[in-house]
Amino acid sequence: MARQKEPNKIFAGKTAIITGASSGIGRATALTLAKAGAAVVVSARRKDRLAKVASDIQAKGGKALAITGDASLTSDTDRLLEKTLEWKEGGRKYDIVVANAGRGLAGGTLSSDNFQWEEVYNTNVLGTAYLMRSAAKYFIEHKRGDIVAIGSVVGRNISPFSAFYGSSKFAIGAITEGLRQEICKYGVRVSLVMPGIVVSEFQKVAGYNEDNFYKGIAHMGKLLEPQAIADGICWLLIQPPNVNVSELIIRPTGQNYP
Ligand SMILES: NC(=O)c1ccc[n+]([C@@H]2O[C@H](COP(=O)([O-])OP(=O)(O)OC[C@H]3O[C@@H](n4cnc5c(N)ncnc54)[C@H](OP(=O)(O)O)[C@@H]3O)[C@@H](O)[C@H]2O)c1
């Protein structure tokens, strides 16, 4: 007889890879999936921060493996996937990939430079696409799996406070939906989660200040915590295998635009 899962351990037996897990949405997603029984492989560049996420999970009885790496480098992504497949506690496999690593960039095209453009595109678009393609190949072989890409509401409606960054999220939205169409016949689900404004380290990294951001959102009221996005990700992952929530937008209630 099949062993019943504890009701609150809905992801028991699953292994999830989460990039950008050293803070914000990625961290919250890793903690939430681990709490619900998943073995989680967390990745980001900051070693200490990542190790702390893993040790927080382990301290609560969860399974976690930290692999430091830069999501914009294909060699680091290859290493992340290889190490995951070697991880005994994770069952030497993976079932869920949350492609979350990314950075914002305040303002539009005039106010940003080439270096920033490259960093945004190499991480948010090319790095994410590379991870999704690698995971897709693995999942096609195994006829199952979930790929969740983190887009943005500014990847649906462009906004002057982050127009260039928004363009990278438009691209990832297109890549995600295209990939979904390519691989749905293999039983692999692909989802795009588009958060509205979430309070995290994102704003500081993007370079938002009073003039280019905070004044414009002052009327929106209470913004989101990363947990709101983590909960949305978990919700779409627990749908029956024939249900693919291919797009999910989660905004603060008071966010009228974008
Ligand atoms: N916050 C928002 O309002 C918002 C809204 C819509 C969408 N999003 C998207 O949500 C995702 C997570 O953002 P967040 O709000 O959680 O921001 P955050 O707190 O700044 O977290 C970003 C995460 O990505 C990692 N990261 C950034 N560049 C990386 C790289 N080159 N290689 C590996 N890891 C990298 C960071 O870790 P290290 O620095 O340690 O590498 C960190 O763990 C991003 O894709 C972002 O675009 C955020």
Ligand as a Chemical Component Dictionary entry (heavy atoms), coordinates in Angstrom:
data_LIG
# 
_chem_comp.id                   LIG 
_chem_comp.type                 NON-POLYMER 
_chem_comp.pdbx_formal_charge   0 
_chem_comp.three_letter_code    LIG 
# 
loop_
_chem_comp_atom.comp_id 
_chem_comp_atom.atom_id 
_chem_comp_atom.alt_atom_id 
_chem_comp_atom.type_symbol 
_chem_comp_atom.charge 
_chem_comp_atom.model_Cartn_x 
_chem_comp_atom.model_Cartn_y 
_chem_comp_atom.model_Cartn_z 
_chem_comp_atom.pdbx_ordinal 
LIG N1  N1  N 0  10.597 42.690 -5.327  1  
LIG C1  C1  C 0  9.757  42.985 -6.289  2  
LIG O1  O1  O 0  9.010  43.984 -6.214  3  
LIG C2  C2  C 0  9.670  42.101 -7.510  4  
LIG C3  C3  C 0  8.580  42.295 -8.357  5  
LIG C4  C4  C 0  8.468  41.496 -9.496  6  
LIG C5  C5  C 0  9.412  40.536 -9.754  7  
LIG N2  N2  N 1  10.463 40.370 -8.925  8  
LIG C6  C6  C 0  11.452 39.344 -9.276  9  
LIG O2  O2  O 0  11.513 38.409 -8.231  10 
LIG C7  C7  C 0  12.812 37.794 -8.226  11 
LIG C8  C8  C 0  13.362 37.823 -6.804  12 
LIG O3  O3  O 0  13.470 39.175 -6.395  13 
LIG P1  P1  P 0  13.364 39.619 -4.868  14 
LIG O4  O4  O 0  12.314 40.633 -4.767  15 
LIG O5  O5  O -1 13.322 38.443 -3.993  16 
LIG O6  O6  O 0  14.751 40.393 -4.741  17 
LIG P2  P2  P 0  16.030 40.153 -3.804  18 
LIG O7  O7  O 0  15.650 40.109 -2.382  19 
LIG O8  O8  O 0  17.017 41.182 -4.252  20 
LIG O9  O9  O 0  16.527 38.713 -4.246  21 
LIG C9  C9  C 0  17.167 38.480 -5.470  22 
LIG C10 C10 C 0  17.858 37.142 -5.385  23 
LIG O10 O10 O 0  18.464 36.864 -6.655  24 
LIG C11 C11 C 0  19.827 36.562 -6.435  25 
LIG N3  N3  N 0  20.598 36.978 -7.595  26 
LIG C12 C12 C 0  20.618 38.177 -8.207  27 
LIG N4  N4  N 0  21.469 38.154 -9.237  28 
LIG C13 C13 C 0  22.015 36.910 -9.262  29 
LIG C14 C14 C 0  22.972 36.268 -10.072 30 
LIG N5  N5  N 0  23.584 36.886 -11.080 31 
LIG N6  N6  N 0  23.289 34.979 -9.795  32 
LIG C15 C15 C 0  22.693 34.326 -8.764  33 
LIG N7  N7  N 0  21.790 34.880 -7.971  34 
LIG C16 C16 C 0  21.454 36.163 -8.220  35 
LIG C17 C17 C 0  20.220 37.300 -5.165  36 
LIG O11 O11 O 0  21.266 36.623 -4.491  37 
LIG P3  P3  P 0  22.811 37.013 -4.493  38 
LIG O12 O12 O 0  22.910 38.505 -4.523  39 
LIG O13 O13 O 0  23.299 36.385 -3.235  40 
LIG O14 O14 O 0  23.374 36.356 -5.712  41 
LIG C18 C18 C 0  18.958 37.127 -4.343  42 
LIG O15 O15 O 0  18.943 35.883 -3.699  43 
LIG C19 C19 C 0  13.635 38.526 -9.266  44 
LIG O16 O16 O 0  13.655 37.794 -10.467 45 
LIG C20 C20 C 0  12.864 39.819 -9.461  46 
LIG O17 O17 O 0  13.086 40.371 -10.733 47 
LIG C21 C21 C 0  10.610 41.127 -7.792  48 
# 
loop_
_chem_comp_bond.comp_id 
_chem_comp_bond.atom_id_1 
_chem_comp_bond.atom_id_2 
_chem_comp_bond.value_order 
_chem_comp_bond.pdbx_ordinal 
LIG N1  C1  SING 1  
LIG C1  O1  DOUB 2  
LIG C1  C2  SING 3  
LIG C2  C3  SING 4  
LIG C2  C21 DOUB 5  
LIG C3  C4  DOUB 6  
LIG C4  C5  SING 7  
LIG C5  N2  DOUB 8  
LIG N2  C6  SING 9  
LIG N2  C21 SING 10 
LIG C6  O2  SING 11 
LIG C6  C20 SING 12 
LIG O2  C7  SING 13 
LIG C7  C8  SING 14 
LIG C7  C19 SING 15 
LIG C8  O3  SING 16 
LIG O3  P1  SING 17 
LIG P1  O4  DOUB 18 
LIG P1  O5  SING 19 
LIG P1  O6  SING 20 
LIG O6  P2  SING 21 
LIG P2  O7  DOUB 22 
LIG P2  O8  SING 23 
LIG P2  O9  SING 24 
LIG O9  C9  SING 25 
LIG C9  C10 SING 26 
LIG C10 O10 SING 27 
LIG C10 C18 SING 28 
LIG O10 C11 SING 29 
LIG C11 N3  SING 30 
LIG C11 C17 SING 31 
LIG N3  C12 SING 32 
LIG N3  C16 SING 33 
LIG C12 N4  DOUB 34 
LIG N4  C13 SING 35 
LIG C13 C14 SING 36 
LIG C13 C16 DOUB 37 
LIG C14 N5  SING 38 
LIG C14 N6  DOUB 39 
LIG N6  C15 SING 40 
LIG C15 N7  DOUB 41 
LIG N7  C16 SING 42 
LIG C17 O11 SING 43 
LIG C17 C18 SING 44 
LIG O11 P3  SING 45 
LIG P3  O12 DOUB 46 
LIG P3  O13 SING 47 
LIG P3  O14 SING 48 
LIG C18 O15 SING 49 
LIG C19 O16 SING 50 
LIG C19 C20 SING 51 
LIG C20 O17 SING 52 
# 
